[in-house]
Amino acid sequence: MPPQGYGIGAYMADFTEHFDSVKLPLGAKVQKSPTGLGLDFPRFQMFDVWVEPHVNAEVSVLPDHVEAKATTADCIITGSSHVEALKLNERFDLQASVVFTWTEAAGKGQQAVITTKSDIVVQVDVPPPFSFIPKPALQATVDAALAAVLPVMRDAFIRGLVTRYATWVANRLPTKALEKAKPGGVPKALPRV
């Protein structure tokens, strides 16, 4: 268990300092933006049509949680010439929220825990020729793509935060406290994903 002032709550209070350049899979990227967090999603491709969403989320850091929110105005979709010609940026509505909460390590041998809860709603005015595809089939395809990608990105992001937490604690602790940590300067109570 890290000493007082070095817990996961103190770490998450500086959330925007810790997520910048966390490695994400599938070519996705996360970085600081003017409003808090910029997220470049991996390319989604079906036949010769592809899209790449780019989202800027406003980040609020509160004593017991961190929330990142994004709306349609915060999202730009780039893509193949088909996507650009169809003006997809004018045809969708996005409401997204991701909340990070944590529980400090309560005692010796216990670990801090970081949890996430996300709510993402996207509505699209589907243009022809895609509007001729039965809506249930199109919805199932998009849902499957998101269900495959989003958990992988979320888990990688949290693992990145956990790794950075260990480094953050090690860099802040005095030498005597480091001696109580595991070899390599990693605290005994790392957050669980």
C-alpha positions in Angstrom: 0.0 0.0 0.0 1.5 3.4 -1.0 2.1 6.0 1.7 -0.6 8.7 2.3 -0.7 11.1 -0.6 0.4 8.6 -3.1 -2.8 6.7 -3.6 -4.8 6.3 -6.8 -7.0 9.3 -5.9 -4.0 11.6 -5.8 -2.8 10.1 -9.1 -6.2 10.5 -10.8 -6.4 14.1 -9.6 -3.8 14.8 -12.3 -5.6 12.6 -14.9 -4.8 14.8 -17.9 -1.1 14.6 -17.1 -1.1 10.8 -17.1 -3.1 9.7 -20.2 -1.1 11.6 -22.8 0.7 9.2 -25.1 -0.7 6.0 -23.4 -0.2 3.4 -26.0 -3.4 2.1 -27.6 -3.9 -0.8 -30.0 -5.1 -0.9 -33.6 -3.5 2.4 -34.5 -5.7 4.5 -32.1 -4.1 7.4 -30.4 -4.8 9.4 -27.3 -3.3 12.8 -26.5 -4.0 16.1 -24.8 -6.4 18.5 -26.5 -7.5 22.0 -25.7 -10.6 20.6 -23.9 -8.8 17.7 -22.2 -8.5 14.5 -24.3 -8.1 13.9 -28.0 -8.9 10.4 -29.3 -8.2 9.2 -32.8 -10.0 5.9 -33.4 -8.7 3.2 -35.6 -9.9 3.0 -39.2 -13.2 1.1 -39.7 -13.4 -0.3 -43.2 -16.1 -2.1 -45.2 -15.2 -2.8 -48.8 -13.6 0.4 -50.2 -15.3 2.6 -47.7 -13.5 3.6 -44.6 -14.0 6.1 -41.7 -11.8 7.4 -38.9 -13.5 9.2 -36.1 -11.5 11.9 -34.2 -13.0 12.9 -30.9 -12.1 15.7 -28.5 -13.6 15.1 -25.1 -14.0 17.6 -22.3 -12.4 16.2 -19.1 -13.7 17.0 -15.6 -11.7 15.9 -12.6 -13.7 15.6 -9.4 -12.6 14.3 -6.0 -14.2 10.8 -6.5 -14.2 10.4 -10.3 -13.0 11.6 -13.7 -15.5 12.1 -16.5 -14.8 12.6 -20.2 -17.7 13.8 -22.4 -18.0 14.4 -26.1 -20.8 15.5 -28.4 -21.3 15.8 -32.1 -19.6 19.1 -32.1 -16.5 17.4 -30.6 -16.2 14.7 -33.3 -15.0 14.8 -36.9 -15.1 11.9 -39.2 -12.6 11.6 -41.9 -12.7 8.9 -44.5 -12.6 7.6 -48.0 -13.8 9.8 -50.9 -17.2 8.1 -50.5 -17.5 9.3 -46.9 -16.4 12.8 -47.8 -18.8 13.0 -50.8 -21.7 11.8 -48.5 -20.9 14.5 -46.0 -21.1 12.1 -43.1 -20.1 14.8 -40.6 -23.5 16.4 -41.2 -25.4 13.1 -40.8 -24.7 11.9 -37.3 -25.4 12.8 -33.7 -23.0 11.7 -30.9 -23.4 11.7 -27.1 -20.6 10.0 -25.3 -19.5 9.8 -21.7 -16.8 7.8 -20.0 -16.5 7.9 -16.2 -13.5 6.6 -14.3 -13.9 5.8 -10.6 -11.5 4.2 -8.1 -11.3 2.6 -4.8 -8.1 3.0 -2.8 -6.2 0.0 -1.4 -7.9 -0.3 2.0 -5.2 -2.3 3.8 -2.0 -4.3 3.5 -2.1 -6.7 0.6 -5.1 -5.1 -1.0 -5.0 -3.3 -4.3 -6.6 -0.1 -5.6 -9.2 -0.6 -8.2 -10.0 1.6 -11.3 -13.4 1.0 -13.0 -15.0 2.6 -16.0 -18.5 3.1 -17.1 -19.2 4.3 -20.6 -22.3 5.4 -22.4 -22.1 6.0 -26.2 -25.1 6.8 -28.4 -24.6 7.5 -32.1 -27.5 8.2 -34.4 -26.8 8.3 -38.2 -29.0 9.5 -41.0 -27.7 6.7 -43.3 -27.2 8.0 -46.9 -27.8 5.9 -50.1 -26.5 3.4 -51.1 -26.1 2.2 -47.5 -29.7 3.1 -46.7 -30.8 0.3 -49.0 -29.1 -2.2 -46.6 -31.7 -3.5 -44.2 -31.4 -1.5 -41.0 -31.0 -4.5 -38.7 -28.1 -5.8 -40.8 -26.4 -2.5 -40.9 -26.9 -2.0 -37.1 -25.5 -5.4 -36.3 -22.4 -4.8 -38.4 -21.7 -1.4 -36.7 -22.5 -2.8 -33.3 -20.1 -5.8 -33.9 -17.3 -3.5 -35.0 -17.7 -1.3 -31.9 -18.1 -4.2 -29.6 -14.8 -5.6 -30.9 -12.8 -2.4 -30.8 -14.0 -0.4 -27.8 -13.3 -2.9 -25.1 -9.8 -3.5 -26.5 -9.1 0.2 -26.5 -10.5 0.7 -23.0 -8.5 -2.2 -21.5 -5.3 -0.9 -23.1 -5.9 2.6 -21.8 -6.5 1.4 -18.3 -3.4 -0.8 -18.4 -1.5 2.2 -19.6 -2.8 4.3 -16.6 -1.8 1.5 -14.2 1.7 1.3 -15.6 2.1 5.0 -15.4 0.8 4.9 -11.8 3.6 2.6 -10.8 6.1 5.0 -12.3 4.4 8.1 -10.8 4.6 6.6 -7.3 8.2 5.4 -7.8 9.3 8.9 -9.0 7.6 10.6 -6.0 8.5 8.3 -3.1 11.6 8.9 -1.0 14.3 6.2 -1.2 13.2 4.6 2.1 9.7 4.1 0.8 11.0 2.6 -2.4 12.8 -0.1 -0.4 9.4 -1.3 0.8 8.2 -1.6 -2.8 8.8 -4.6 -5.1 12.0 -4.9 -7.0 12.2 -2.3 -9.8 10.5 0.4 -7.7 7.0 -0.8 -8.4 4.6 -0.3 -5.5 3.1 -3.4 -3.9 -0.5 -2.0 -4.3 -1.0 -1.3 -8.0 -4.6 -0.7 -9.2 -6.4 -3.6 -10.7 -8.0 -3.2 -14.1 
